[in-house]
Amino acid sequence: MPAGDSDQSIASEVRAYLKLHKLLQTTISAETRISQSAISQWLANKYDGNNDKIDAVMRKWLSARKAGIVAKPDPGAPSPVSGSPRAN
């Protein structure tokens, strides 16, 4: 899906959640294994990659966070977006 077509409601919810809980985009990156730059671009509606994948991961992340579940990052786990380990 091209940039600009991402699900704005989930991005808006994530932005509001970050602001309310005083979290940084790096928190999402660490917990989802999506690069911080991809998170930043997605939140700005400028991500040129697979927005459907990020939308799905963000829905899952936000739902877990709202339920009080915080993911424990696994540095060796592959990115759900690219499929390869994220460089630290």
C-alpha positions as CSV (number, residue, x, y, z in Angstrom):
1,M,0.0,0.0,0.0
2,P,1.5,3.4,-0.9
3,A,2.3,6.0,1.7
4,G,-0.7,8.0,2.6
5,D,-3.1,5.1,2.5
6,S,-2.2,3.7,5.9
7,D,-5.0,3.2,8.4
8,Q,-5.1,6.6,10.0
9,S,-7.2,5.5,12.9
10,I,-4.6,3.1,14.3
11,A,-1.8,5.6,13.7
12,S,-3.8,8.2,15.5
13,E,-4.5,5.9,18.4
14,V,-0.8,5.0,18.7
15,R,0.2,8.7,18.7
16,A,-2.4,9.4,21.4
17,Y,-1.2,6.4,23.5
18,L,2.4,7.5,23.2
19,K,1.5,11.0,24.3
20,L,-0.7,10.0,27.1
21,H,1.8,7.5,28.6
22,K,4.8,9.6,27.7
23,L,6.4,6.9,25.7
24,L,8.9,7.3,22.9
25,Q,8.8,5.7,19.4
26,T,11.9,3.8,20.4
27,T,9.7,1.9,23.0
28,I,7.5,0.7,20.1
29,S,10.6,-0.2,18.1
30,A,12.1,-2.3,20.9
31,E,8.8,-4.1,21.7
32,T,7.8,-4.8,18.1
33,R,11.2,-5.2,16.4
34,I,10.2,-2.6,13.7
35,S,12.9,-0.1,13.1
36,Q,12.5,3.3,14.7
37,S,12.7,5.0,11.3
38,A,9.9,2.8,10.0
39,I,7.8,3.6,13.1
40,S,8.5,7.4,12.6
41,Q,7.6,7.3,8.9
42,W,4.4,5.2,9.6
43,L,3.3,7.6,12.3
44,A,3.9,10.5,9.9
45,N,1.9,8.7,7.2
46,K,5.1,8.7,5.0
47,Y,6.0,5.0,5.1
48,D,6.6,3.5,1.6
49,G,6.8,-0.1,2.8
50,N,4.0,-2.5,3.6
51,N,1.6,-0.4,5.7
52,D,-0.8,-3.4,6.2
53,K,1.9,-5.3,8.0
54,I,2.8,-2.3,10.3
55,D,-0.9,-1.6,10.9
56,A,-1.5,-5.2,12.0
57,V,1.6,-5.2,14.3
58,M,0.6,-1.8,15.8
59,R,-3.0,-3.0,16.4
60,K,-1.6,-6.0,18.3
61,W,1.0,-3.9,20.2
62,L,-1.6,-1.3,21.2
63,S,-4.1,-3.9,22.3
64,A,-1.5,-5.7,24.4
65,R,-0.3,-2.4,25.9
66,K,-3.9,-1.4,26.8
67,A,-4.3,-4.8,28.5
68,G,-1.2,-4.2,30.5
69,I,1.0,-6.6,28.6
70,V,4.5,-5.2,27.8
71,A,6.6,-7.3,25.3
72,K,10.0,-8.3,26.3
73,P,12.3,-7.6,23.4
74,D,14.2,-10.5,21.9
75,P,17.3,-9.0,20.1
76,G,17.6,-12.1,17.9
77,A,14.0,-12.2,16.7
78,P,13.3,-11.2,13.1
79,S,11.4,-8.1,12.3
80,P,7.7,-8.8,11.6
81,V,8.0,-6.3,8.7
82,S,11.2,-7.2,6.9
83,G,11.7,-10.8,8.3
84,S,15.3,-10.1,9.1
85,P,16.9,-9.3,12.4
86,R,16.9,-5.5,13.2
87,A,20.3,-3.9,13.4
88,N,20.8,-2.2,16.8
